[in-house]
Amino acid sequence: MVPDEFEALSKHKSMFKSLLVNEGYRRFIMDSFTKSNIKTSGLQLVDQTVKIDLRGLRNFLQQEGAIKKFGL
């Protein structure tokens, strides 16, 4: 979705901090479940499925100016 990650991070630092560090991403998670959870010799292997509201995330990034509208 974002063509140049480093440029986007520098231009929209507070938005990405809000989204990633302050857990703003949670509003875009529609469903999440663990398929398997295996503990072996100090390691924990987790198979997790997360369903994301991609349209909502895209609209949010467009409103913040991090990405441009598709098809212009």
N, C-alpha and C positions, 0 to 999 in steps of 0.2 A: 504494500500500500504506500509506503514512504520510499521515494526513489533514492534519496541520499540520507542514510540514518544519522551520520555525524553532523551534517548541516542542520537537519531537523532538530536534533538534540540541542544544538547550540542556539538556534533561533527560538525554540519553544521550550526552553528549560523548565519553566515553572509549570507548564501544562503537563509535561512528561513526569515531573516530580509528583504532581497531584495524581496522575493516572497510575504510575507504577509504585512509587515509594509510599504514598498515602492510601494505597489500595482503592483508588477510584475505578480500577478495572473491574471490580466486583459487580458493578451495576450492569455490565455487559455479559456476565456469565448467566446463561439460561438454565443450565443443568450440569451437574458434575457427579461422576460416580467412579468408584474404584473397581476395576475388573479383577485384579489380583494383588495380593500383598504377601511377598515371600521374604522371610528373614533367613539369611544364611551367613555363617561365619563373619559376623560383624557388619554385613551389608544388608540393606533393606531395598528390595526391588519392588517398585510399585507401577502397575499398569493402570493409568488414570485416563478417563475420557472426559473432556470438557466441551460443552456445547456453548458457542459464543454467538451473541446477537451481532453479526457482522454488519448488518445495515445500520444499527444503532452506533456501533463503533466508528464506522465510516462517516456517518453524519456528524458525530462528535469531532472527529479529526478535521473534517471540512470546515466546521464552524470555528474551530480554533486556528485555522489557516495552516495546519500541518500538511494537508494534502489538498489537491485541487479536485474539483468535480470531474467525474469521468464523462467523456463524450462531448466536451466543449469544443 
